[in-house]
Each structure stands twice: as C-alpha cells, then as structure tokens.
C-alpha cells in the first residue's frame, strides 16, 4: 500500500496548487485569467488520473488479500456476541485480529482496514501507535465500547453528558451565580417589585459564573494471548467486557471521589455538597431515622423526583432497622422490593437505593448520599483512541491493546443554596451524612 500513500500525497499537492490559483486571484481582487484557467484545467485532469490510479491500487490489494484467505470460514455458535457489520468486518473480534496481523512482522494487511484511511491508517512512528506503525482500532467500534461503558456504570448513565468537538479539548458554559433565594439574590440578582401606578422602577443586575470542563486522560491496557486472538468471538467478548467494566468503574469512582486534580471533581469534594451533622449522642457507625429525615429535608426540592440513595453495602444492616417510632412500636422507613422475603434493593422514603463500591465505609462521611445526578455534568471527546503493540509482551506470546478516553466532570452547582425561608439550612442536589465516630 506504499504506492497508495504516494498517490494520496500527490493528490494533496495537486489540490493545493489548484487552490493557490484561485487564492491568488482573490488576493489581487481580479478574475482568473485565461492562462490560469488552462493551468487549473490541467491540474484537475491530473487529479482525475491520480484518483483512478488509487482506486486501481486499492482494488488490486483487496483482490490479493481475498485470494490469501482460506476458502472456508470457521463455524462459531457464539451468535449472542456478534455485532452488525461495520467497515466490512462482521464482528469487533475479527477487526481486532486484522489490526494485530497488520502490525506483525511479515503479517498481511486486510484491505478493509483502509476503508476509513483518515481515522485508522498510521505510517511510521506516531504518538497514537506504540509500535513502528500500524492501524488504530476503528472509531465506530470504539464508540460502541464507550456507550457500553456508560450503560454499565451505575452513576455515569444518570449524569448529564456533553460531547466535545474534535477542534476543542474543553467545555466552558455560563452558570447562574445563585447561592441564596433571598430578595435581591435570586437568579443571581434579578428582582421584581410590587408598584403603585406610575411609580419608578428599579433596574436589576444578574451575576454569572463559568463551569469549565477540561478533559483528563483515562487509559487502559489489555493483554491478549495468541490463543485468544485466534478466536474472534472470545476476543470480542474479552475486550468489550473487560475494558467497558473497568472504564465504567473508574468513571463512577471519579463522580463520587474524584479530587478534581488530573481527574473529574467528585461529589465528595464539591463545594455544593451539603453534609448533614450527626445527632447529639449518636453511637458510632450507625444510621438513624433522624439522619435520613434531615438528609431528605436538605435536598433541593425540584430534585426529589429524580434523586436516588447511594450507599456502601456496610450500611444495609442499619437501613433494614430504620423506622419511625409510634408508641411502643414503629413504622418502617425502608421498603424492600416485593417485601422482606424478596430482593432488598428497595426504597427509602420512596426513592430507590443503590449499593455501590465507591461509597465510604459505614460511619464515615460519604457512606450514604442522597443525590440527583442530573446535576452532575460529564464531558468527553465522544470516543476513545485505540492502538496495539506486539512488542511489549513479545516473549509471552501476548499482544497489547491500549485504549485512552478523555473525560471530565463536576457538579453543575458551585455552592449550596440558602433557601428563601429556612434560615441557615442550605439545600443542594447532593447530600451526605457527617462522620459518626
């Protein structure tokens, strides 16, 4: 395919020469002359010839590649993991096999890898491919991995997601600087007055802040044995499951615990998090009905219909016992799905409970949250970069696939909100419970 690359380079030169003729006329504020039209016509003829030669070379490569393949395809019963055909490859596993063969010493290049030359073909050394050249895993396949990542994660799929365009590496959006609902502070300073007829009006001003999301790198590597590579369905499942699950874990971890330095800013470290204090005399490592009631009361009212409880699994014994005291008895606050003899992933004060690994252990700030994740913003580049290397683990008969995703996130609120009526009890879409030690 070196000849194809040479022809493509020549095609770019011819295009630039043709553009130069028109640009020169524009700069000189005149029409193209007869001689320039003649030169332009000659360049267009050369472009047509060059394109025809490229098609011939590509057709030749495709034919030779087809003749090198076995006449019979292996039979597989793993129908459940096949994906629709994209760029000529029926499955992701078969495309990965082609990518690996293309970069191996003496390996053949499948012509289907050239279907999306701009995105995947890399010649010579480059920052996206760790070996001495090769092919990137196709963008459309990797985008499916990203979608699977968001679907797998408990938290990420509930966040508000933005995709950053190719030409940018960050997202900046205005946000209202509203930290109080008192008169003169709502909507950042907007105010309306009740007036008598013909009375003078007072102008309002409003304050805006900025929410900046700057992409951070989240990377993963997967080692593939020669045995896995030989089996396309197994290879596809291995790559899709392992990468998607681990990426989902890391994104959910950042949403909860991210420091905001080199990674997203998590809820635990956000300025808008409301931390409800423990009850006077409360025993260590406990959760009381009063804790839950106060957490519920501090959630911003419009978020109640969308909020969920996030807990560490160590909290279950405490949640099972939550109840409102009524005389010598009580009314349970926790309602299991289907009753006590059914699955316990039920509701607390009518909102669903999700046990996740990312919450802190029982008794620690962050062991239980009441949160509306719609107010957590995630931004990504819309996909990941994928590359392979046969050199890193050559002695172990393993090929390495590398995936890099760029992402950032933070709550959309800059601070908790002081309500119009309610004193110092601030509100937020994100509520936690203080340490009980």
PyMOL commands that set and color helices and strands:
alter all, ss='L'
color gray80, all
select helices_A, chain A and resi 2-27+34-68+79-81+92-103+111-114+117-120+139-152+156-158+186-188+226-229+232-257+267-269+289-298+301-303+313-320+373-375+394-396
alter helices_A, ss='H'
color red, helices_A
select strands_A, chain A and resi 121-122+134-135+160-163+170-176+208-214+216-225+274-276+308-311+323-326+329-332+334-335+347-348+351-355+368-371+376-389+398-411+430-433
alter strands_A, ss='S'
color yellow, strands_A
deselect
rebuild
show_as cartoon
